[in-house]
Amino acid sequence: MSILSVENLGKSFGGIRANHDISFTVDQGEILGIIGPNGAGKSTLFDLITGYTRADTGKVTFDGNDITRLRPDKISNLAIGRTFQKLKPFADLTLLENVMIGAFAKETDIKAARDKALEIIDFVDLIEKRHHFARELSTGQRKRLELARAMAIEPKLLLMDEVTGGVDQKTIPGLVELILKMKASGVTIATIEHNINIIMEISDNILALDQGQNIAYGKPKDIQNNEQVIDAYLGRVDVA
């Protein structure tokens, strides 16, 4: 059953068409991978879904609700979480305090928010860092904090923007394991990712974008062998 449906979504900025006539669905419990070259419109798509940018055309339906014209806070309250490519935690607050702020979206009691935050921090394997300031964390740890803050709103759907981007190679397997752990907990995921090996490994379906348009949608093997995706993004190995 589809939890998210995007129909003919479009957005232009002046003469630049960032998204054009994009349509796809995300089934409950799956991971949708989103790929494409820089400037393909991937982050803009997330902005349109979460209300940070108003769509010019099209419709977004989440869990049976038309959310196309809703504000970001209203969309968040419906249980859509999001992480961002550029990490901006509250640097001078502790990890625990950062996650508690997210927990207050659902909790009004301080102790309940604190207990929920601690549970989530343990889930993302940062419990030993709970009293550290966010500015003291490594990039990989701040990625986990970003996920923890998003999980604090108890999302049914989580949009993730390049979770493994900018971290060292040793950190990536742990982040991949955490993404799969989140899926196993019942969270539906749509993730933008440039590491093609990761996206092929974790995704149930893949949406490929190029120049703001949907050029392919399907199972990882089908996408990997799609001629249009190869030409636009994956590239070819030259044979001498």
ZIDA-V558633 format. One line per field, one symbol per residue. ss: DSSP state (a for helix, b for strand, c for the rest). phi: phi as a letter, one per 30 degrees, with the letter a starting at -180 (. if undefined). burial: b if it has 16 or more other C-alpha atoms within 10 Angstrom, else e. A space follows every 10 residues. Layout:
# ZIDA-V558633
ss=???
phi=???
burial=???
This chain:
# ZIDA-V558633
ss=cbbbbbbbbb bbbccbbbbb bbbbbbbccc bbbbbccccc caaaaaaaaa ccccccbbbb bbccbbcccc caaaaaaccb bbcccccccc cccbaaaaaa aaacccccca aaaaaaaaaa aaacccaaac ccbaaaccaa aaaaaaaaaa acccccbbbb bcccccccaa aaaaaaaaaa aaaacccbbb bbcccaaaaa aaccbbbbbb ccbbbbbbca aaaaccaaaa aaaacccccc
phi=.dcbbcbhdb abcicccdbb hdbabbdeic cccbbldeid jdddeddddc idbdddbjbb cbhicdcecd deddddddic caccdcdbdd dccdeddedd eddddcccdd dddddddddd dddcibddce cddedddddd dddddedddd dddhddbbcc chdcdicddd ddedddeded ddeddjddbb bdacdddddd dcddbbccca hicdcaalde ddddcdddde ddbdibcdcd
burial=eebbbbeebb beeeeeebbb ebbbbbbbbb bbbbbbeeeb bbbbbbbbbb bbbbbebbbb bbbeeebbbe ebeebbebbb bbbbbeeebe eeebbbbbbb bbbbbbbeee eebbebbbeb bebbbbbebb eebbbebebb bbbbbbbbbb bbbbbbbbbb bbbbbeeeee ebeebbebbe ebbeeebbbb bbbbeeeebb ebbbbbbbbb bbbbbbbbbb eebbebebbe ebbbeeeeee
